[in-house]
Amino acid sequence: MNDGVIMKLRLLRVFIVISILIALGMLAPVHAGRVYPPWLRDDEPAPVYPRIIVDAAYVAEHYGCEGYELLSLYSLTGDQAEILANRYDGELTFQLNLEGTRWRDGHIPHSLPLDPTLLLDADGGVPDGATLRKTLKEHGPRPATRIDMESEFILCGGTVQLQSLAYLMLRQAGVDSVRIYPGGIDDWRSDITRPLVHIIETEQLVEMMSPTAATGGTPRDFVLMDLRHFTDFSAGSIPGAVNLPSHLFAEGFQSQLDLHWPNIDPAATPLVFFCYGTDCIRSRLAATKAAHLGWRNILWYHGGSQAWIDSGHELEMQPASSAY
């Protein structure tokens, strides 16, 4: 029996096991890290099942925390997948996955998009563990920031086939703890109190700013924060933005809100972050922190100040008022 057949049999076994665990997880309550079959009463001794399947509460508790990586599973389809495959250079990049999924339209804070089929070799087989680990280590929100392979990984959403494939790959790559949140973004969205991060482009930001453009000043119906260093902000920023250098987030975020947007409702008001450009992750980190503070509709202008300039807009001098 050749290696390809053996790997396919392993994948089939993982698929079956995960399917059973998902079915069990959907029916069974989680208590103190253990899953108990629903037909057992609380006062009866219960067998303990490994908690591979987790729910939204578990994800909400751990997103953005040190030692945890969230991967939102999506499948690239059609011509777009072919285009991306032709561009694929052997490294698993954030931009590669970002462009081909609906992750942009709303994702769990601090999660990263991943199509695990991009990790398959040229023959459609699962590579060996060392190759998988090397390739997975290239994944991250920017070249200078990679995922931590020593973390616990939580696989969010996707089909059972994608979950099985990603689970097998991570385990083969030497990841000790892999959990699955089967409902993923669809289940996450079902509760409107849970935060979502959306990627927006220049056109969307311009449209949001239109009501303010005629009068100038800080927008009233959404929050716009520039996370760049104060010296860069002083040289010019997107009109209406308020400066909050990322290293001052803890002491400055609420103070800036109180000064420029008093009595703002974090549950209903869009919050826009931007920084230097696609190689900057300040907005990603700020979005995660804001989500933990109760903000629900968080918009990440991924292109940042560079995309604003590249689109033909100018950075303008802004009032240098701050509350920190």
N, C-alpha and C positions, 0 to 999 in steps of 0.2 A: 504494500500500500504506500503510494507516494505521499510527499509532504502536503501537496495540495488537497488531496482527498482527506487526509487526517485533519487539516485545518478546517475544511468544510464541515466535517463531522463534529469538531469542537464547537464551531459556530452554531450548528444546529442544536447541540446540547445546551449551549448558553441561551439560545432563543427559547427553547422549551422551558428551561428553569426560570428565566425571567418572566415569561408569560404566566407561569404558575404563581410566582411571587407577586406579580402585579395584581393578579386576580385575588390572591389572599390579602394583599395589602389594601385593596379597595374595600374588602369586606370586614377587615379586622381593625379594631381600635389600637392605637399605639399608646403604650403606658410605660414610662420610665425606660424608654429605649428598647422595649420588647414588644413584639406583636403577638397577640393572643387570638386564637380562633374564636369567632363570636358565639359559638355554641357552648363555650365553657363559662361557667359563672365565676365571679370574682373570688369566691371562697374555695374554689377547687384548684388543686395544683395544676399548673399549665406548663406544657412543653414550651421551650423558648426557641424562637426562630430568629435567624440573623436579620437585623434590620437593614436590608438592602433597599427596600422601598420606603421612601419618606414622603411627607406631605408638605403643604405650603408653609405650615407653621415652622417646620424644621428649616426650610429654605430661608424664611424671613429672619430666623434667629442667626443664621450663619453667613448670609451674603455680605461680602466685603470684609469678613473677619480673617485675621491671619491664620494660615493653615487650611484654608478652604478655597477651592476653585470651582466656579459654576460654568458649565458648558451647555449652552442652548443648542440642541441638535436640530439641524435643518438639512434638507436635501436639495442640492442644486439641480435644476431640471432644464431640459430643452437646449436651445442654442446657447444660452448663457453658460451652461455647464461646459459645453464644448469650447467656448471662447476662453473660459477660465482655465480649462485643462491645457489649452495651448500656451497659456501664459505661465503655467505652473513650472517653477524652476527647481523643484526639489525641496523647497522650504515651505512650511505651513505658515502662511502669513495672515494677520488679522484682516488686512485689506481684501485679500482673496475671498475670505468668507463673508466679510461685510457687504461686498457688492452684490452677492448672489442670494441673499436671504431676506426674509421679512423681519429679521431681527431689528433692522433699522426702524421699523414702524412701531416699536414698543417692546422693551425687553426687561427682564428682572435686573435690578441694579447690580452692577459689577459682573454680570455674566458676560461670557464671550461666545460668539457664534462659531459653530463647527459643523462641517459636513464630514463625517468620518470616512466616507467613501473616497475622499481625496487622499487618504492615507494608504489606500490599496496600491499594490504594485502594478506594473504595466500589464500583467496577466490577470488582474482582478483578484489576486490572492492577498492574504494578510502577511505583511513582512515579519521578519523575526523580531524578537523583543528589543534587541539593541538598536536596530534601525528605527523601530517605532519610537523608542525613547528619545533618540537623537532628533527625530522629526518633530515630535510633540513639544520638545523643549524649545523649538523655534516659534511656537505659537504664543501670541501675546498682543496687547493693545498697541505696541510699537516695537521696533527692533531692539531698543534698549531695555525693554521691560518684558520679560518672558514669564510664562506660568511656572509655578513651583511644583516640580514633579514629586516632591515629598509631601504635598498637601493631600487632604481628602478631596476627592472629586465628586461633584454632584451633577449628574446628567439630567438635563431638564427637557422634557417633551420629546418630540420626534416619534416616529413609528417604533413599534417593538423591534423591528428589524434593525433600525438605526441604533436603538438603545443596546441591543445585543451585540452589535458590531463594535460600538464604542466601548462597551463594558469589557469585551474580550481583548480589545486592543490595549486599553489602559492596564488591565491585569497582566497582559503579556509584556507590557513595557515596564513592569515592576512596581506599579502603583498599588499600595497595600489596601487602601480603603476607597471603594467606589460605591456610591449610592445613586439611586434613580428616583427622580421626581416625575412620575409618568405623565401627569396632567400638563406639566410644562406651562408655557405662556397662556394657553387657553384656560387652564384651571386658575392660574394666577389672576387673569383678567376678570374672572367671574366674581371676584370680590372687589368692589370699587374702592375700598379703603386701602388696597395694596398699591405701592408706588410703581410707576412705570417710567422708564427712561426712553425717550425718543431721539433719534438722530435727525437733525434738520439741516437743510441746505440754505444757501444764501437767499434764494427766492422766497422760501417760507419765512425767513426772518424779516425780509423787506416787507412782505405782506402784513406781518404782525405789527410792524412799525408804522404802517401807513396812517392810522388815525392820529399818531403823534407827530408825523412829519411836518404837518402844516404849522403847528404851534411850537415845535421843538421841546426840549426838556426831557425829563425822565418819563418813560411810559407809565401809565396808571393801571392798565389792565393786565400787565405781566411784569415780572421782575427780570432785569437784564444785568448780569454781573460779569465783569471783565476780571479774570483771575491772573492776569499778567502782573509782572513787577510794576511798582508805582512809577518808576522812571519811564517805562514803556507806555504806560497809560497816560502819563503827563504829555508825552510827545504826540498823542492822538489815539482816539478809540472810536468804536462804533457809536454813532449818535445815541444819546440817552443812557449809555452804560454807566454803571457805578463800579468803582474799583474795589476789589477784594483780593489782594495777593493771597495765593493759596496757602502760604505758610501762616497766615493770620486768620484762617477760616474759623478756628475754635472761638477766638475772642471777638472777631469782627463780623461774622455772618448776621447774627441777630441784631447787633448794633446798627449795621447798615440798613437792615430791614426797618427797624424802628425809626431811623432817621428819614429814609426816603419813601418807604411804603408802610406808614403806621396803620395798625389794625388790619394788616393783610391776612387773608385766609389761606393757609398752606394747603388746605384740602381742595381748594377750588381755583387757585391762581397758578397759571403757568410760570415756571421758573426756568430761565434760560442762562446757561453757563457757556462761556467761551474762553479760549486761551490763545496760544500762538498759532496752532495749526494741527495737522494730522499726526505729527510726531510728539505732540504734547498730551499728557494724560491728566493734567490738572482738573479738567472738566469732568472726567470720568470719576476721579476720586471725590470731587466736590459733590457730584450727583449722588454718589453712594452715601456720603455723610448727610446730605439733605434728606434723602429717603428715610434714613433712620430718625430724622427729626420730625417726620410727619408730612413732608412734602410728597404729593402724589403724582403731579404732572410735571416731570422734569425734562427739559429739552436741552440736548447737547448739540451745540453748533460745532460740529466736528472739524470743519475747515478752519475755524477761528479767524483771527485777524488777517492771516495771509489770504484765505479764501475771499474775504471781504474786499481786499485790495485787488486780487486777481479778477474779481467780477466787475471791476471798473468803479467801485465805490471808494470814497476817501475816508480816512480816519480823521476825525475832527477833535479839536481841543474840547475837553469836558471840564466842568466845574470841579475843582479839587477839594470837594467836601467829603469828609469821612468822619466816622464815629469811633475810630480806634486809634 
